[in-house]
Amino acid sequence: MAQEAEGPWLEVIGKALAYLCVQHVAQDDPDRVGNLLAKVKFLEGIGVPKTDAALILGSTANSVSVMESRKKKGASVGKKGKK
């Protein structure tokens, strides 16, 4: 029975530690994880799936996807090809 209870608790502990990591990095080096997308990328870098990273940070996976697509579109807007 103890092993059955470990599964959910390990997930909760892991997500809490991931949140604490982001908060610690944001406090020590604010330029590294300044906005939500940067925080999601940081969490993905330490192995947290994007959907879980969004939930940890109080957002949704769809919202993060929309922000990413807007960022990609914004980077390409205004660039002209060579003539």
Steps between C-alpha positions, in 0.01 A plus 500: 500500500788737567625460144156587359499831686852591384397562138279807550720639777816474294329695222387770744846525655664518157271780382552692825878472464479615137299805608754578770783470246334754271434740786859470622646562155260790443615658825873446443515566125183682384630544145523124455131432560331835460166401348270201495645351181851516642382327816329226300817450293703480822268234642509307172879513522495321833263234368151626583249451215355821351148429624621447856728804480208718398287368785781551751524863393124558518430489128376248246679310226279666237588845629870420487463365145325818388773715656767294325330530163456875544865534590603304189269707279623822657859409425427456131274804455670790330787303353542546130675271263802606300428656167 
